[in-house]
């Protein structure tokens, strides 16, 4: 929900910068076109991963998890561990045993004990996801 408020604020600012007030009659925020901000396309795929990190209290944790969506810059992972945006994690792809440090970009609670966390690599790492050609196919 917080992200939608941020996007609405950005859209209003964009309209104001163009000389149009979002409160003006006939101007609807929903009529703005969406521009893809990702550098690479998204692929919906289930890849088993291990995630490693530290709890807010400093205790190390480890969890077997899986991806929901991936791209060359990171991915969306389903997890039961409690993490926070800005937290650094290590993620190991079980398929190729590659490990990469990443940063938690966002956390969305999905079920009682599960969350979807968006992760971003320090630099794009498409080879991390089993050598898949990410971003070259225009995947949704």
N, C-alpha and C positions, 0 to 999 in steps of 0.2 A: 504494500500500500504506500509506503514512503517513497518508493521509486516512482510510482505514478504521479505523486505530488511534485516530485522533482521534474519529471518530464512535462507536466502541465505548466510549471513555472518557466521552464525553458521555452516552451511553445509560446507562452504569453510574451516573454522577453523578445523572442524572434519577431512576433507580430508588431510589437512596439518599435523595434529597430527598423522595420519596414514602413513605419508611419501609420500602422493600423492598430487600434486599441482592441484587445480581445473582448472588451465589454461592449463594443459597438454592435448595433443590430446587424444581423446578417453575417457576422463573422463568427464562425464556429471553430473551436480548437480541433474538433474531430475531422474537419475538412483538410487539415494540413497533411501533406504526403509524408510518409515515413521514409527516412534515409537510413540505409543499413550502415552501421558504424563499425561493424566487425571487419577486420582485415581479411579474414578467411571465412568461407561458408561453414554452416553448422551441419553436423551429421548426427542423426539420432541412432545411437548404438549402445549396446550393453557390453562393457568391457570390465572384467574384474580388476580391481585395484586394491592396493594396501595404502592406507593413509597413516602417517605418523605425525605426532605433534605433542603439545603440552597443554594441559588444562589451565584455566585461569589461575589455579593455585600452584602451578609449576610442576605438577606430576605428569610424567610422560604417558601418552596413550597410543594405542595401535588399534586399527580396525580394518577388517575386510569390508570393502564397499564395492560399488559399481557405478559406471558412468551412465548418464541419461542422454547427454548431448556432448559432443566434442567439437573443437575446432583447433586450428593451429596455434592459437594463443592460450588455450586452456580448455575448460570444460565445466559441465554441470554434473555433480556427483550426488548420489543419494547416500546419506550417512546417518548414524544414530549418535555420533559424537557431538558434543556441544562445542561449537567453534564460533568465533566472532569475526566480523569484517576487519581486515588488516592483519589478521593472524597468519603467520607463516607455517606451512605444512610441507612435509615431504610426501610425494605420491610415487608409488611404484606400480608400473603396468605389469600385471601378472603374466601377460602374454609374451613379453619380450624382456622382462626383468630390468627395464630401464627405470631409474629413479630420478625425479626432478623436483627441485624446490619450487613452491608456488605460494601465492598470496590469496587468501579468502577475500573475494570481492563482495559477495552478498550471501545472506543466509535466509532461507524461507522455510518455516515450519510447514510440514505436509501432514504428517500423522502425529499421534500422541508422542511417539519417541523417535521420530525421524525428521530429517531436514534435507532440503536440496541446497547444496552449497556451490556457488560459482567460484571457480578457481582461475587464476591468471598466472601464466609463466612469466619470468622476468623478461624474456625475449620469446618471440614465436618459436615453437618447437613441434612442427607437424610430425616429425619422425618419431616423437614419443609415442604416438598412437599407432603402434604396429606398422609403421612405415606407410600408412595410408596417405594417398594424395589428397590432402585437405585443402579446400579453397580453389582447386583448379577445375572442379566440375560444376561450380555454381549451385551446389547443393543448398536446399532451403535451410 
